[in-house]
Amino acid sequence: MITVGLTGGIGSGKSTVAKMFEDLSIPIFIADIEAKRLMNSSKIIRRKLIKEFGDNAYTETGLNRPFIASIVFNNKEKLSILNSIVHPKVHQSYNRWLKKHKDQVYTVYEAAIIFELERQNEFDYTILVTADENLKLDRLIKRDNTTKEELQKRMNNQWSDEKKIPLADFVIENDNLNHTKAQVSIINSQLIKKHNS
């Protein structure tokens, strides 16, 4: 089985691309969803986050995401600590998930910061989703109901597309949905070919 890492900066539309692969019956592991689940369900993660970020890290209903976000998006060191607490557990979940899908032609692991964490070598191939900067901002303002300045801060925590493109095996330009779908279809065919060769 071929393992594929799918990544892209905030607002690039990598979740849309992941859904397109899913529509082709490809199993998708979404790291962000698993991280959210674990931050609410793992007692170990909970303990570490409270120790690091204080009692306000959790409310009665679970993780206090706005509180954590307000800290880590303005502090790269705190973001790095958060990642070091959560990512190893996400990785364990992914390895268990992979075993369940070992009969597939290929699987896709979707995460925002594969290159930033130097994890590209864990996959046979990587796909980078890119989009025009203004288009990313427009998408995010609609999605997150937030300001341009706040989004710019979050974007500045991630590498630029220019830095990531040379590291990726495939690049999908997600500026037009029909064009994106066509690119996904081509990559799907190429990965099936690689698996069969």
C-alpha positions in Angstrom: 0.0 0.0 0.0 1.2 3.5 -0.9 1.0 6.2 1.8 0.3 9.8 0.8 0.6 12.9 2.8 -1.8 15.7 1.8 -1.0 19.2 3.0 -1.5 22.9 2.4 -1.6 26.2 4.2 -4.6 27.6 6.0 -7.3 28.4 3.5 -5.8 26.4 0.6 -8.8 24.1 0.6 -7.0 20.9 1.4 -10.2 19.5 3.1 -12.0 20.1 -0.2 -9.3 18.1 -2.0 -9.4 15.4 0.7 -13.1 15.0 0.1 -12.5 14.6 -3.7 -10.1 11.7 -2.9 -12.7 10.3 -0.5 -15.3 10.5 -3.4 -12.9 8.2 -5.3 -13.2 5.7 -2.4 -9.7 6.5 -1.0 -9.5 6.2 2.8 -8.6 9.6 4.4 -7.1 10.2 7.8 -7.7 13.8 8.9 -5.1 14.7 11.5 -6.9 17.8 12.7 -10.2 15.9 13.5 -8.2 13.2 15.3 -6.2 15.9 17.3 -9.5 17.5 18.4 -10.9 14.2 19.4 -7.8 13.3 21.4 -7.6 16.7 23.1 -11.1 16.1 24.5 -10.7 12.3 25.3 -7.1 11.7 26.3 -6.5 12.2 30.0 -2.7 12.4 29.4 -3.1 15.2 26.8 -5.6 17.0 29.1 -3.2 16.9 32.0 -0.2 18.2 29.9 -2.2 21.0 28.4 -3.5 22.2 31.7 0.0 22.1 33.1 1.3 24.1 30.1 -1.6 26.5 29.5 -3.4 26.7 32.9 -6.9 25.7 34.1 -8.5 27.8 31.3 -7.3 25.3 28.8 -10.6 23.3 29.4 -14.1 24.3 30.2 -16.9 22.0 31.5 -17.7 21.0 27.9 -14.1 20.2 26.9 -11.1 21.9 25.3 -11.3 25.7 25.3 -10.2 26.1 21.7 -10.5 29.9 21.4 -8.3 30.3 24.5 -5.6 27.9 23.3 -5.7 29.4 19.8 -5.3 33.0 21.2 -2.0 31.8 22.8 -0.4 29.6 20.2 -1.2 31.7 17.1 0.8 34.6 18.7 3.6 32.5 20.1 5.6 30.0 18.0 7.2 28.4 21.1 3.8 27.6 22.6 2.6 26.3 19.3 5.6 24.0 19.1 4.8 22.8 22.7 1.2 22.1 21.8 2.3 20.1 18.7 4.8 18.1 20.8 2.0 17.1 23.2 -0.7 16.3 20.7 1.1 15.0 17.5 2.7 11.8 19.0 -0.7 10.6 20.0 -2.2 11.5 16.6 0.6 9.5 15.0 -0.2 6.5 17.2 -3.8 6.7 16.1 -2.7 7.0 12.4 -0.5 3.9 12.7 -3.5 1.9 14.1 -5.7 3.3 11.3 -3.2 2.3 8.6 -3.2 -1.3 9.7 -7.0 -1.4 9.2 -6.5 -0.1 5.6 -3.5 -2.2 4.6 -5.4 -3.8 1.7 -6.0 -0.5 -0.1 -4.1 0.7 -3.1 -3.2 3.9 -1.3 -4.3 6.0 1.7 -4.2 9.8 2.4 -3.1 11.5 5.6 -4.3 15.1 5.6 -2.5 17.6 7.9 -1.6 21.3 7.7 2.0 21.1 8.8 3.7 18.0 7.3 6.7 20.0 5.9 7.0 22.3 8.9 7.4 19.2 11.1 9.7 17.6 8.5 7.4 14.6 8.3 7.4 14.2 4.5 9.8 11.2 4.6 7.1 9.3 6.5 5.1 9.1 3.3 5.7 7.5 -0.1 4.4 10.7 -1.8 3.2 14.1 -0.7 0.6 16.3 -2.3 0.6 20.1 -1.6 -2.6 22.1 -2.2 -2.0 25.7 -3.1 -4.2 28.7 -3.7 -3.9 32.4 -4.4 -3.3 34.4 -1.2 -6.3 36.7 -1.6 -8.6 33.7 -2.4 -7.3 32.0 0.8 -8.1 35.1 2.9 -11.6 35.4 1.4 -12.3 31.7 2.1 -11.1 32.1 5.7 -13.0 35.3 6.5 -16.2 33.6 5.3 -15.4 30.3 7.2 -14.0 31.6 10.5 -15.9 34.9 10.7 -12.7 36.7 11.7 -10.5 39.7 10.6 -7.8 39.9 7.9 -5.2 40.8 10.6 -6.0 37.8 12.7 -5.8 35.5 9.7 -2.5 37.0 8.6 -1.0 36.2 12.0 -2.1 32.5 11.6 -0.8 32.4 8.0 2.6 33.8 9.2 3.0 30.7 11.5 3.0 28.5 8.4 5.5 28.2 5.6 4.8 29.9 2.3 3.7 27.8 -0.7 7.0 28.8 -2.4 9.0 27.1 0.4 6.8 24.0 0.3 6.5 23.4 -3.5 10.0 22.1 -4.0 9.4 19.5 -1.3 6.1 18.1 -2.7 5.8 15.2 -5.2 2.5 16.6 -6.5 1.0 20.2 -6.4 -2.7 20.9 -6.8 -3.6 24.5 -7.6 -7.0 24.9 -5.9 -8.3 28.1 -7.5 -11.2 26.5 -9.6 -13.1 23.5 -8.4 -13.4 21.8 -11.8 -9.7 22.3 -12.4 -9.0 20.9 -8.9 -11.1 17.9 -9.6 -9.3 17.2 -12.8 -5.9 17.4 -11.0 -7.1 15.0 -8.3 -8.3 12.5 -11.0 -4.8 12.7 -12.7 -2.9 12.1 -9.4 -5.3 9.3 -8.5 -4.5 7.5 -11.8 -0.8 8.1 -11.4 -0.8 6.6 -7.8 -2.8 3.6 -9.0 -0.2 3.1 -11.8 2.7 3.4 -9.3 1.0 0.8 -7.1 0.6 -1.6 -10.0 4.0 -1.2 -11.5 
